């Protein structure tokens, strides 16, 4: 049984290698540009899977002197690289499709080509579904990006199948190139979406409101009796890890030792409630609050 993020990435590498071989043979036998573009797409998927594997291994390394916040953003960098690979693959596919559309080409052994594309579509649906499930369990951007590649490949296989069937019915090879162009456009959309998601994390964008609500619910549930309120609550994501920091006010008369102890208890409660959280709390007296220059949240007494 395959377990862990790295194991899922290895499965993707194996399946993509098999599909490249099958599509390459089918493309050579049939002369179909749509099947050849599918082979190119699978080659891009293979590179993405390799990026995902090594980024996951890197992200799992503990923090060190050069990377005190850890290596989790390696997954987000890999997702961005995968997005760029998608876009490059789309350009190659579109160029070759237009060239074939203008020049024309003969297509042979359509039955074999249709069988290969149908098989690859089923394989990609199964593997991408598995990768999506592992990505949710491990909150892995790299696996999510890899799954997105394979799901896009499966969806574009539908266009390729439609094109090959139309060629078989009408004996018009132009449908093959048109199908390849549809594949190219679909791949561009997938690459742009993946790049935007990776870019938001690399720019330390705040998490969605519902995730901040979960953090505030955890604070309210673990609120120590000497705590007056909190402000400057911030959070960002790196790979699967959440970095959360906040300022907490304690009542007058609370000793430094008590504030330290209760801040650590609050931190432990938040980290227990929020998966993969790393919490930093700055303790302050209740009279220290000054409204921030930008809105990271007012003083909360709840």
N, C-alpha and C positions, 0 to 999 in steps of 0.2 A: 504493500500500500504506500502511495506517495504522500509524504507528510512534509510540512514546512514550506517556506517560501522558495528556497533554493530548489527543492525537489519539484515543485510545480514549474519553475523556469526550465528545468532540465527536460521535463515532459514536452514543453513547448518547443525546445530545440530539436528534440527527436522527431516530433510530428512535422515540423517545418522542413527538416532535412528530407524526410520521406516524400513530402508533397513536392518539393523542388525537383526531385528525381523523376517522379511520375509526370508532372506537368512539363518538364523539359523534354522527356521522351515523347509525350503526346503532342507537344508543339512542333517537334521535329518531324513526326510522322504525318501530321495533318497539315502543317503549314499555316495553322491558324494564328493570327496575331493576337486574338483575344486569349487563347491558351498561353501563348508566349508571355503576354502581359501578366497573366495569372502566375506564371513561374517567376517573373520579376517581382511581383507582389510578395510571393512566398519567400523569395530571397531577402527582401526588405524585412519581412517578418522574422526571418532567421537572425538577421543582424540585431533586430530589436530584442529578440529572446536572449541573445548573447549579452547585450547591454544589460538587460534585466537581471540576468544571473549574476554577473559580476558586480552590479550595483547593489544587489541584495546582500551579497557576501561582504561588500565594503560597509554597507549600512549597519550590519550586525557587529562590526568591530566596536569595542568600547571606546569611550572618550580617552584622549591622550593629551600630552602637553601642547601639541600643535592644534588639536581640535577638541577644546575643552567642552564644547556643546555636543560632541559626538559626531557621527558620520552619516546620520539619517538622510540628510539632503542629497546624498549620492543617488537615492532613488528618484528624487525629483529631477535631478540633472539628467539621469538616464531617460526619464519620460520625455524631457525636452529634446534630447538627442533622437529618440525614437520618432518624435513628431517631425523633425527635420528630414529624417530618412524617408518617412511617408511622403513628404512633399517632393523630394528628389525622385522617388519612384514614380510618382504621379506624372511628373514632367517627362520622364523617359517614356512611360506608357503612352501619353497623349501624343508626343512627337511621332512615335513609331506608328500609332494608329492613323494619324493624319497622312503620313507618308504612304502607308498601304492603301488608304482610301483614295488617294490621288492616283497611285500607280496601279492599283489592282493586284490581286493575287489569287491563285487557285488553292482550294481547300479540299483535302482528301481524307478518307477514313474518319468520317464524322462520327460514326458510332463509337469508335474507340475514344475520341476526344470527349464526347458527351459523357461517357462512362467515367472517365478520369475526373472531370470537373464535378460531376455529381458526387463521386466518392470523396473528393477533397472538401466539398461543401459540408458533408456530414461530419467528417473528421474535425474541421475547424469549428463547427457548432458545438460539438462535444467537448473539445479541448478548451475553447474560449469560455464555455459555461463553467467548466471546472476552475479555470483561472480566475474568473470573476468571483466565484465562491471563496477561493483562497485569498483573493485580494480583500474581500470584505472581512474575513476572519482576522487577517493580519494587518488590515488597513495599509496595504502596500500600493503606493503609486506606480511602482515599476511593474508589478503584476497586472494592475488595472490597465496600464498602457499596453502591455503585451496582449492582454485579452481583447482590448479595443482593436489592435491590429488584426487579430484572427477573426473577430466578429465582422470587421469590415471586409476581410477576404471572403468570408462565407457569404455575405450579402452581395458582394460584387460577382461572386460565382453564379448567382441567379441571373444577372445580366448577361454573363458569358453563355450560360446555358440557353437563354432565350435567343441570343444571337446565333448560336450554332443550330438550334432547331429551325430558326427562320431561314438560315442558309440551306439546310436540308430540304425544307419545304419549297422554297422559291428558287433555289439554285442561284441565288444572288450573293456573292461573297462580300459585298459592301456591308451587309448586316454584321459581319464579324468585326470589322473595324469600328462600326458604330457602337457595338457592345463594349469594345475596348475603351472608347472615349467615355462612355458612361462610367466604366470602372475608374478611369482617371479622375473624373469629377468627384465621384464618391470618396476616393482616397484623399483628395485635397480637403474635403470637409472634415474627415476624421483626423487628419494631421493638424488642422487649425485648432480644432476643439482640444486636442491633447496638449498642444503647445500652450494654449491659453491657461489650461489648468496648471501645468507645470510652472508657468511664469508667475501665476498668482502666489503660489507657495514660495518661490524663490524671492519674491518681493515682500515676503512677510505680511501678506494680506491677513486681516483679522478673520477668524473663523466665522461661519454663518451664525445668525442670531440664535438659532435653536441650540447650537453648541455652547454659546455663552450662557444661555438660560440653564443648561445642565450644570455649568460651573457654578453659577450663582445659587442654584438649588442645593448643590453640595456644600457651599459656604453656609447657607442658612441652616442646613441640617446639622452641621458640626460647630455652629457658633458657640464660642466659649463665653462664660458669664461676664468676664471683664471686658469683652469686646464692645466698643461703642459703635463702630461702623468701619467701612472700608471705602477706598477710592483708588483711582488709577489702575483698575483691573484691565490687564492686557493679556492677549494670548496670540500665539502664532504656531504654525505647524512646520515640522521638518520630518519628511518621511511619515512614519507612523506615530512619531512623538509629538506631544503638545507641550510647548513651553508657556507657562502661565506665571505672571507676576502681579503683585498687588501691594497696596499700602493698607495696613490695618491699624486703627486707633484703639488704644486701651484706656480704661478709666483712670482718672487721677488716683494716685496711691498704689497703682499696680507696680510691683517691683520689676526690675529688669529680668530677674530670674523667672518670675511668673509669666511675664510677657513672652520671654524666649520659649518657655515650656509650652504655653498655649499656642503660640505660633507654629511650633513643630507639630502639635497635635492637630491643628487645623490643616496644615500642609499634608499630613498623613491621610486625613479624612478625604481631602480633595483628590489626592493621588489614588486612593482606593476607589473613589466613585468615577473618576475619569480615566479610561484606559491609556496607558503609555504617557502619563502626565509627569512633568517635571516642574514643581511649583517653588517659586521664590517669594517670600513674604518679608516686607519691610515693616518693622514695628515702630509706631509713633505714639506720642501722648495725644489725648483727645483734643487738645488745643492747637495742634500743629497744622490742621487742614487749611490749605490755600487752594482756591479754584485753579485748575490747570489752564495753560494757555490754549490748549486744544481739548476737545471733548473726548476724554477717555472714560467718561462716566463720573457723575457727581458723587459726593459722599453718600453712602448708603447706610441706613441705620437698621435695615430689616434683618 
